[in-house]
Amino acid sequence: MWIFPCRISQCLSDNPFFQYCRFLSGDALRTQNIHKNVNYSMFCMILIVTSDKDEAGTNIRDHIMKMMEWEDLGNKIWRHKDIIMRGIDDYHLYHDNIDSELEKKLDAKFDVVVFASKHKSESGMKTLSVHPVGNYNKPDFGGREKTLVNASPHLMTTALRIMKEKNKADYHVCFEVTHHGPYLKTPAFFIEIGSDENAWKDEKAGKVIAETIIETVKNPEKYPVLIGVGGGHYAPRFTELALSKKVSFAHMLPKHQIGNIDEKMVEEVIEKSKPDFVYFHRKGIRGEDYRRLKDIFESKGTKDVREDEMEDLGKKAPQTEL
């Protein structure tokens, strides 16, 4: 049994994005599949941020610059149609409110912010990854304490799938769970090359990420939005589901942060994810924590969903009226 189409249709009917679509196309949209890909670049303003102190970010930026014609607006700000790219001198992890800062300067309103960055780990594992932004506890690496940034589940999950398709080298493609700064109000996510200097400067990896960002912006896939709970930092279970099922992941809570998740934090996760459901990685969470969090999520109107209730990516979604 697949419960998503009827459940999500009610959620999406009140979404400003779909109200805008109705305004543009009227009743014609009512006969279209709710999973139809949507060209965000038709009316959304995207901000891509890179740091000059970040080798992977500059690698990715160089490749993006080669892909299309850019108008130089000065101060390391470039524009191509509805895409703004910004280079900064400091580390983006600590550069709070970069969205509002540029909105004032450019008299613009951003819909999504994409941070192109490096990922560093002691293991040195070669990775191409995406993750949401925010802190479940103390802000050890930027952002605000116990504060999340609005997620961008459709673009972030689409980026994961495109990276997987384009990855021809020996890189591991995966989600990472929500972590670090900066703080901003606009929906955002990080897309990263890991995990050492050789990888950060790898031209092939930089090109894959650059192409992924542009293709994601042009044609993101919209599926039911899930919050993920349980498992480790690299979120293997959520990655597996995103690559095989018609779902989009928003914020993800790893097992090691469960102790920091109280009712107030669940409210923060829901507010910044705007989910249709929550998915629990049952093997990646203690039974008592599962029961406690399941009850809190349900009390806030967010029910859990099982894998057998999700549709495979390879299948055509049924037609559903909005």
Secondary structure as a PSIPRED ss2 file (coil, helix, strand):
# PSIPRED VFORMAT (PSIPRED V4.0)

   1 M C   1.000  0.000  0.000
   2 W C   1.000  0.000  0.000
   3 I C   1.000  0.000  0.000
   4 F H   0.000  1.000  0.000
   5 P H   0.000  1.000  0.000
   6 C H   0.000  1.000  0.000
   7 R H   0.000  1.000  0.000
   8 I H   0.000  1.000  0.000
   9 S H   0.000  1.000  0.000
  10 Q H   0.000  1.000  0.000
  11 C H   0.000  1.000  0.000
  12 L H   0.000  1.000  0.000
  13 S H   0.000  1.000  0.000
  14 D C   1.000  0.000  0.000
  15 N C   1.000  0.000  0.000
  16 P H   0.000  1.000  0.000
  17 F H   0.000  1.000  0.000
  18 F H   0.000  1.000  0.000
  19 Q H   0.000  1.000  0.000
  20 Y H   0.000  1.000  0.000
  21 C H   0.000  1.000  0.000
  22 R H   0.000  1.000  0.000
  23 F H   0.000  1.000  0.000
  24 L H   0.000  1.000  0.000
  25 S H   0.000  1.000  0.000
  26 G H   0.000  1.000  0.000
  27 D H   0.000  1.000  0.000
  28 A H   0.000  1.000  0.000
  29 L H   0.000  1.000  0.000
  30 R H   0.000  1.000  0.000
  31 T H   0.000  1.000  0.000
  32 Q C   1.000  0.000  0.000
  33 N C   1.000  0.000  0.000
  34 I C   1.000  0.000  0.000
  35 H C   1.000  0.000  0.000
  36 K C   1.000  0.000  0.000
  37 N C   1.000  0.000  0.000
  38 V C   1.000  0.000  0.000
  39 N C   1.000  0.000  0.000
  40 Y H   0.000  1.000  0.000
  41 S H   0.000  1.000  0.000
  42 M H   0.000  1.000  0.000
  43 F C   1.000  0.000  0.000
  44 C C   1.000  0.000  0.000
  45 M C   1.000  0.000  0.000
  46 I E   0.000  0.000  1.000
  47 L E   0.000  0.000  1.000
  48 I E   0.000  0.000  1.000
  49 V E   0.000  0.000  1.000
  50 T E   0.000  0.000  1.000
  51 S E   0.000  0.000  1.000
  52 D C   1.000  0.000  0.000
  53 K C   1.000  0.000  0.000
  54 D C   1.000  0.000  0.000
  55 E H   0.000  1.000  0.000
  56 A H   0.000  1.000  0.000
  57 G H   0.000  1.000  0.000
  58 T H   0.000  1.000  0.000
  59 N H   0.000  1.000  0.000
  60 I H   0.000  1.000  0.000
  61 R H   0.000  1.000  0.000
  62 D H   0.000  1.000  0.000
  63 H H   0.000  1.000  0.000
  64 I H   0.000  1.000  0.000
  65 M H   0.000  1.000  0.000
  66 K H   0.000  1.000  0.000
  67 M H   0.000  1.000  0.000
  68 M C   1.000  0.000  0.000
  69 E C   1.000  0.000  0.000
  70 W C   1.000  0.000  0.000
  71 E E   0.000  0.000  1.000
  72 D E   0.000  0.000  1.000
  73 L E   0.000  0.000  1.000
  74 G E   0.000  0.000  1.000
  75 N C   1.000  0.000  0.000
  76 K C   1.000  0.000  0.000
  77 I E   0.000  0.000  1.000
  78 W E   0.000  0.000  1.000
  79 R E   0.000  0.000  1.000
  80 H E   0.000  0.000  1.000
  81 K C   1.000  0.000  0.000
  82 D C   1.000  0.000  0.000
  83 I E   0.000  0.000  1.000
  84 I E   0.000  0.000  1.000
  85 M E   0.000  0.000  1.000
  86 R E   0.000  0.000  1.000
  87 G E   0.000  0.000  1.000
  88 I E   0.000  0.000  1.000
  89 D C   1.000  0.000  0.000
  90 D C   1.000  0.000  0.000
  91 Y C   1.000  0.000  0.000
  92 H H   0.000  1.000  0.000
  93 L H   0.000  1.000  0.000
  94 Y H   0.000  1.000  0.000
  95 H C   1.000  0.000  0.000
  96 D C   1.000  0.000  0.000
  97 N C   1.000  0.000  0.000
  98 I H   0.000  1.000  0.000
  99 D H   0.000  1.000  0.000
 100 S H   0.000  1.000  0.000
 101 E H   0.000  1.000  0.000
 102 L H   0.000  1.000  0.000
 103 E H   0.000  1.000  0.000
 104 K H   0.000  1.000  0.000
 105 K H   0.000  1.000  0.000
 106 L H   0.000  1.000  0.000
 107 D C   1.000  0.000  0.000
 108 A C   1.000  0.000  0.000
 109 K C   1.000  0.000  0.000
 110 F C   1.000  0.000  0.000
 111 D C   1.000  0.000  0.000
 112 V E   0.000  0.000  1.000
 113 V E   0.000  0.000  1.000
 114 V E   0.000  0.000  1.000
 115 F E   0.000  0.000  1.000
 116 A E   0.000  0.000  1.000
 117 S E   0.000  0.000  1.000
 118 K E   0.000  0.000  1.000
 119 H E   0.000  0.000  1.000
 120 K E   0.000  0.000  1.000
 121 S C   1.000  0.000  0.000
 122 E C   1.000  0.000  0.000
 123 S C   1.000  0.000  0.000
 124 G C   1.000  0.000  0.000
 125 M C   1.000  0.000  0.000
 126 K C   1.000  0.000  0.000
 127 T E   0.000  0.000  1.000
 128 L E   0.000  0.000  1.000
 129 S E   0.000  0.000  1.000
 130 V E   0.000  0.000  1.000
 131 H E   0.000  0.000  1.000
 132 P C   1.000  0.000  0.000
 133 V C   1.000  0.000  0.000
 134 G E   0.000  0.000  1.000
 135 N C   1.000  0.000  0.000
 136 Y C   1.000  0.000  0.000
 137 N C   1.000  0.000  0.000
 138 K C   1.000  0.000  0.000
 139 P C   1.000  0.000  0.000
 140 D C   1.000  0.000  0.000
 141 F C   1.000  0.000  0.000
 142 G C   1.000  0.000  0.000
 143 G C   1.000  0.000  0.000
 144 R C   1.000  0.000  0.000
 145 E C   1.000  0.000  0.000
 146 K C   1.000  0.000  0.000
 147 T C   1.000  0.000  0.000
 148 L E   0.000  0.000  1.000
 149 V C   1.000  0.000  0.000
 150 N C   1.000  0.000  0.000
 151 A C   1.000  0.000  0.000
 152 S C   1.000  0.000  0.000
 153 P H   0.000  1.000  0.000
 154 H H   0.000  1.000  0.000
 155 L H   0.000  1.000  0.000
 156 M H   0.000  1.000  0.000
 157 T H   0.000  1.000  0.000
 158 T H   0.000  1.000  0.000
 159 A H   0.000  1.000  0.000
 160 L H   0.000  1.000  0.000
 161 R H   0.000  1.000  0.000
 162 I H   0.000  1.000  0.000
 163 M H   0.000  1.000  0.000
 164 K H   0.000  1.000  0.000
 165 E H   0.000  1.000  0.000
 166 K H   0.000  1.000  0.000
 167 N C   1.000  0.000  0.000
 168 K C   1.000  0.000  0.000
 169 A C   1.000  0.000  0.000
 170 D C   1.000  0.000  0.000
 171 Y C   1.000  0.000  0.000
 172 H E   0.000  0.000  1.000
 173 V E   0.000  0.000  1.000
 174 C E   0.000  0.000  1.000
 175 F E   0.000  0.000  1.000
 176 E C   1.000  0.000  0.000
 177 V C   1.000  0.000  0.000
 178 T C   1.000  0.000  0.000
 179 H C   1.000  0.000  0.000
 180 H C   1.000  0.000  0.000
 181 G C   1.000  0.000  0.000
 182 P C   1.000  0.000  0.000
 183 Y C   1.000  0.000  0.000
 184 L C   1.000  0.000  0.000
 185 K C   1.000  0.000  0.000
 186 T C   1.000  0.000  0.000
 187 P C   1.000  0.000  0.000
 188 A E   0.000  0.000  1.000
 189 F E   0.000  0.000  1.000
 190 F E   0.000  0.000  1.000
 191 I E   0.000  0.000  1.000
 192 E E   0.000  0.000  1.000
 193 I E   0.000  0.000  1.000
 194 G E   0.000  0.000  1.000
 195 S E   0.000  0.000  1.000
 196 D C   1.000  0.000  0.000
 197 E H   0.000  1.000  0.000
 198 N H   0.000  1.000  0.000
 199 A H   0.000  1.000  0.000
 200 W H   0.000  1.000  0.000
 201 K C   1.000  0.000  0.000
 202 D C   1.000  0.000  0.000
 203 E H   0.000  1.000  0.000
 204 K H   0.000  1.000  0.000
 205 A H   0.000  1.000  0.000
 206 G H   0.000  1.000  0.000
 207 K H   0.000  1.000  0.000
 208 V H   0.000  1.000  0.000
 209 I H   0.000  1.000  0.000
 210 A H   0.000  1.000  0.000
 211 E H   0.000  1.000  0.000
 212 T H   0.000  1.000  0.000
 213 I H   0.000  1.000  0.000
 214 I H   0.000  1.000  0.000
 215 E H   0.000  1.000  0.000
 216 T H   0.000  1.000  0.000
 217 V H   0.000  1.000  0.000
 218 K H   0.000  1.000  0.000
 219 N C   1.000  0.000  0.000
 220 P C   1.000  0.000  0.000
 221 E C   1.000  0.000  0.000
 222 K C   1.000  0.000  0.000
 223 Y C   1.000  0.000  0.000
 224 P C   1.000  0.000  0.000
 225 V E   0.000  0.000  1.000
 226 L E   0.000  0.000  1.000
 227 I E   0.000  0.000  1.000
 228 G E   0.000  0.000  1.000
 229 V E   0.000  0.000  1.000
 230 G C   1.000  0.000  0.000
 231 G C   1.000  0.000  0.000
 232 G C   1.000  0.000  0.000
 233 H C   1.000  0.000  0.000
 234 Y C   1.000  0.000  0.000
 235 A C   1.000  0.000  0.000
 236 P H   0.000  1.000  0.000
 237 R H   0.000  1.000  0.000
 238 F H   0.000  1.000  0.000
 239 T H   0.000  1.000  0.000
 240 E H   0.000  1.000  0.000
 241 L H   0.000  1.000  0.000
 242 A H   0.000  1.000  0.000
 243 L H   0.000  1.000  0.000
 244 S H   0.000  1.000  0.000
 245 K E   0.000  0.000  1.000
 246 K C   1.000  0.000  0.000
 247 V C   1.000  0.000  0.000
 248 S E   0.000  0.000  1.000
 249 F E   0.000  0.000  1.000
 250 A E   0.000  0.000  1.000
 251 H E   0.000  0.000  1.000
 252 M E   0.000  0.000  1.000
 253 L E   0.000  0.000  1.000
 254 P C   1.000  0.000  0.000
 255 K H   0.000  1.000  0.000
 256 H H   0.000  1.000  0.000
 257 Q H   0.000  1.000  0.000
 258 I H   0.000  1.000  0.000
 259 G H   0.000  1.000  0.000
 260 N H   0.000  1.000  0.000
 261 I C   1.000  0.000  0.000
 262 D C   1.000  0.000  0.000
 263 E H   0.000  1.000  0.000
 264 K H   0.000  1.000  0.000
 265 M H   0.000  1.000  0.000
 266 V H   0.000  1.000  0.000
 267 E H   0.000  1.000  0.000
 268 E H   0.000  1.000  0.000
 269 V H   0.000  1.000  0.000
 270 I H   0.000  1.000  0.000
 271 E H   0.000  1.000  0.000
 272 K H   0.000  1.000  0.000
 273 S H   0.000  1.000  0.000
 274 K C   1.000  0.000  0.000
 275 P C   1.000  0.000  0.000
 276 D C   1.000  0.000  0.000
 277 F E   0.000  0.000  1.000
 278 V E   0.000  0.000  1.000
 279 Y E   0.000  0.000  1.000
 280 F E   0.000  0.000  1.000
 281 H C   1.000  0.000  0.000
 282 R H   0.000  1.000  0.000
 283 K H   0.000  1.000  0.000
 284 G H   0.000  1.000  0.000
 285 I C   1.000  0.000  0.000
 286 R C   1.000  0.000  0.000
 287 G H   0.000  1.000  0.000
 288 E H   0.000  1.000  0.000
 289 D H   0.000  1.000  0.000
 290 Y H   0.000  1.000  0.000
 291 R H   0.000  1.000  0.000
 292 R H   0.000  1.000  0.000
 293 L H   0.000  1.000  0.000
 294 K H   0.000  1.000  0.000
 295 D H   0.000  1.000  0.000
 296 I H   0.000  1.000  0.000
 297 F H   0.000  1.000  0.000
 298 E H   0.000  1.000  0.000
 299 S H   0.000  1.000  0.000
 300 K C   1.000  0.000  0.000
 301 G C   1.000  0.000  0.000
 302 T C   1.000  0.000  0.000
 303 K C   1.000  0.000  0.000
 304 D E   0.000  0.000  1.000
 305 V C   1.000  0.000  0.000
 306 R C   1.000  0.000  0.000
 307 E H   0.000  1.000  0.000
 308 D H   0.000  1.000  0.000
 309 E H   0.000  1.000  0.000
 310 M C   1.000  0.000  0.000
 311 E C   1.000  0.000  0.000
 312 D E   0.000  0.000  1.000
 313 L C   1.000  0.000  0.000
 314 G C   1.000  0.000  0.000
 315 K C   1.000  0.000  0.000
 316 K C   1.000  0.000  0.000
 317 A C   1.000  0.000  0.000
 318 P C   1.000  0.000  0.000
 319 Q C   1.000  0.000  0.000
 320 T C   1.000  0.000  0.000
 321 E C   1.000  0.000  0.000
 322 L C   1.000  0.000  0.000
